[in-house]
Amino acid sequence: MPYPNESKRALIKNVKGITIGILSYTAGTNRIPVPVSKPWLVNRISTPKIIREIRDLKKKVDLVLLYLHFGSEYRYTPNKRQKELVNLFFKNGADIILGSHPHVLQPLALRGKKQFVIYSLGNFVSTKLMNIPYTQSGIILTLKIKKDEKGYTSITNVGYIPTCIDRRIKSGKKITEVIPIREALKRSDTDIKTERRILMNRMLKHTTTILKRE
């Protein structure tokens, strides 16, 4: 299939009998130019286009998942534009909206039993940016979805595993590891130094506080 046509093909996944349609868009490309002759390389956020594609996909799947690269960097709350877009896309059929770009966590919210948003998932793997320790924290998100005998789907549970990035030198080698914070804090080994434990506790508290806001 030619690349321009392939770029228009929606991604549909069947997960344990539930069909999920996945759409992805970005507000920008970090000043990396997109070739004029190949605009199909990047799906930019364009509300008429996204609304049309959500509605088309909605006819084929049980759930529409939207991934949006948007928002203000290093801000712990969504800006006005993020909120407007999320409300608009929910109104037009999106079920799950996952956000990224701020490099730090932003709130999550379950609206009724059908709609879920997290404005920013934080950083899963990254160096420390702008000397902000929370650019090295994120979550592994878990959503439980149920489909009833009539074919209606609902989100029955939202969970997450807080993570942080540990970068260190061990035996002369640079090590980068994504660590589940709660699990790490239960360990009694000496791999995690006292100051690192203090930071992990701060990250855990920060994560739970930020995710509750909207």
N, C-alpha and C positions, 0 to 999 in steps of 0.2 A: 504494500500500500504506500503510495507517495507520502512524503512527510507532511505536506500541508493538509492532506485529508486525514492522516493519522492523528494530527493535532486536534482535530475536531471530534474524534471518537471518544465518547465518555468511558471512563473506567468503572466497570461494574464487577463487584465481588460478591460471591455467595458464601456467607459465613453461617454454617449450621442451619441452612434453610432460610436465612434472611438475606435478601438481596440489598446491597448497599451501593449506591451510586456516588462516586467521588469526583468532585470538581475542585480545581485549585487555581488561585489567582494571586497576583502581587501588585502592590501599589507602586513599586519602582524596582529598579535593577542596580541600585547602589552606583549610579552614574556609569554603569557598563553599557555601552551602546548596543542596541539591537539592530542588525543589518536591515536597511530599508527594504531590501528585496525579500527578507524572511521574517515578516512580522509575526508569523505563526509560531516562532520559537518561544515566545513568552506570552502567557495569558495575563494581560493587565486587567486591573479592576475597572470595569465599565459596567455601570449598573444596568442599562438596558440589556446588554449581552448576557450578564449573569442571570438576570431574572428570566430571560428567555430560555437559557440552558437549564435552569432549575426546573422550570415548568415542563420542559420537554422530558427531562430525566425522571421527573416525578411519576410520569405515566408508566415507566418501565421497572421501577424498583420499589422496595418497601421503605427505604430511608435514603435521604439525600444528605451526604456529608460534604461540607464546604470547608476548604482550607484556605485561609486568607493571610497573606504576608502584608501586615499593615500596622499602623499605630506609631507612637512616638518612642524613640529609643530611650531606655533607662527611666521610663516613667512607670510607676506601679499601679496606675489607674488608667482605664481606657479613655481616650479623648472623645470629643463630641462626634467626630466623623466615624470612629469605630462604632459607637453606639447607634448612630443613624443607620449605618450599613447593616449591622446585625439585625436591628428591628425590621428594616426593609426586606432583608432576605428571609427572615422568619415568616414575615407576612406573605411572602410569595412562594413558600413551600419548603424552605430548608429545614432540616431537622436537627443536625449537629453542625456547629461551627467551631473550628479550631483555629486559633490565631498564633502568629509568631511575628518576629521582627524587633520588639522592644528589648530583647536580650535579658529581660528580667520577667518574673512572673507577674501576671495580672489576674483579676478575679475570674471565678467560674460561677455559673448559675444554671440551675435546672428550672425551666419554666413549664409548669404543668408536668405531664408525663411524656411529652413528645419532643420537647425542644431543649437543647443543651448548648451552652456556649462557654468557652474559656478564651478570653481575649488574648492571652499570651501564655505559651507553655514554658517560657523561660529558656535557658540554654541547657542543652543536654550534654554537649561536649564543647568546651571553649576555654581559652585563656581568660584571665581576669581582665575585664575591659574597664577603662576609665577609673582604674583603682577602686572599683565597686565589687566587694566580695560576692554580692548576690547575683552577679553575672555568671557565677559558677554554680548556680542552683537551678533546678528544674523539677519536673515530675514525670513519672510514668503513669499515664492516665488509664483508668479502666472503666469501661461502661458496660453494664449488663442490659441487654435488650431482649424483650419478650415479644413473641408473635402469637396471638391467640387464634382460636379455631376459625374466626371470621377473617383472619388475615391482617388484623390491625396490630401495629407494633407500638411498644411503649418502652421507655427507659426506666428500668426498675431499680437500678443502683448506680451510683457514681462513686468511684474510689480513686485513690492516687497513692503512689509511692514517692515520697520526697527524695530527691537525689542531690548529690553535690559532686563536683569534679575534684579529684585529688591528684595533683601533679607533684612528683617528688623524684629524687635521685636515689636509686637503690642498687647497691653493688656496682656503682659506676655507670648505671644506665638510667635514662630518663623514663619515668613511668607515668602514664596518664590513665586514671581509672575512674569510672563512674560508680559512685558508692551510694547504695540505699542508706539514707541517714539513720533511720530508726534501727535497722539491723546492725549497722556499724556501732552505734552507741551502746548496744547490748554486749558487745565483745569486750573481753577483759585483756586482750593481747596488748603488747606495747608498740605495735605498728602505728597506732594513732597517738600522737603526742598530746600532752595536756592542752596546749594552745589550739590544736586542731579540734579537739573535742569541744572546747569552748565555742569555737567558730561553728561547728556542726550544730550545736544546741541553738545558737543564734539563728542559723539558717532554718532549722526546723520550726522555731517559733515564728520567724518571718514568713515562711511558706504558709503555715496555717492561718496567720493573720491576713495576709494579702488575698488568699483565695476566697475568703469569706466576704470581701468587699465587692460592691458593684456600683 
